[in-house]
Amino acid sequence: MRRVTKIAASGIATAALALSVSACGSTSNEKDKATDGSSSSAGKNGVKVGVAYDVGGRGDHSFNDSAARGMDKAKAEFGGELKELTAKTTDTEADRVQRLTDLADAGYNPIVGIGYAYANSMKQVATKYPKLTFGIVDSVVDAKNVDNIVFTEEQGSYLAGVAAALKTKSHHVGFIGGVDVPLIKKFEAGFNQGVKDTDKSIKVDNQYLSHGSDTSGFASPDKGKAAAQGMLDKGADVIYSAAGSSGNGSIEAVNGKKGTWAIGVDSDQYNIASLAKYKSSILTSVVKNVDIGVYELVKSVHDGKPKVGTNTYALADGGVSLVTSGGFIDDIQVKIDAAKKKIIDGTVKVKTTP
């Protein structure tokens, strides 16, 4: 059974700063998109859900798509309406506040922000609409009507590091982060620790595609491809990317060099249709089950018992995992399982900073 840690929403403003950095972003078409998924056959008990995606929204094959799966499952089960709005990389704080306010004024409940960028704007809007329930992924907002959906990304990334260390032939691996922010550093920290705990002699290259408020590192497959190619040229033969759609470029680069592996993120990228031509190079993926957190929030509102506070989805609960699609890690699964057990029983403490 999934263990969920609840923390009272009050008194966690400082934690919000530490955690309010999004998972791996996505692509961006530089337009604000709105799609109405309302169903005319929805019953009177349907849920009217509003979602504000990170840049790119549906179609990033990673972070946003995981959230979308949760939305789709909830809509199929409960009926009602689904309104989707998508951020731009050029968004200002005012843009994000307006996006959430528009959903609140239209009566959507719950309203879910996908990613760290919505933290400050959600606090402002949630305070103004205390009767509505809000949810945010990968951040902690100090408001009584917000469900803070967070994950132990470092734990799944540790297992990716173990896999990389066991699969590398060159004793040289790499990590590519989308944006140099605290949450993505959790991915880096876990991966590096997993590699070094397995074999200290392995070299690890770490590179970020953008920094600070520049979120283009989550939305630039060309940058991901160039970064991966640079690592491959220097001898790395396993590359893990936590960079939204930029990671798709990394996977493409790896696929172009025989004997090398890519590790995907957030979604099971081996089974993403648009990446099918590269699947022979996707060793595994660190899956972050955003869909579970989003679905449970919508269900709670449907059931009349809205989830609020901080809900942490960990390795022990299946909140994060290392997938086995393709069978490429079958030969090392026993060792990965052993590492997983050590994390769950507390023998191994995974770092959250490099």
Disulfide bonds with the S-S distance in Angstrom:
none
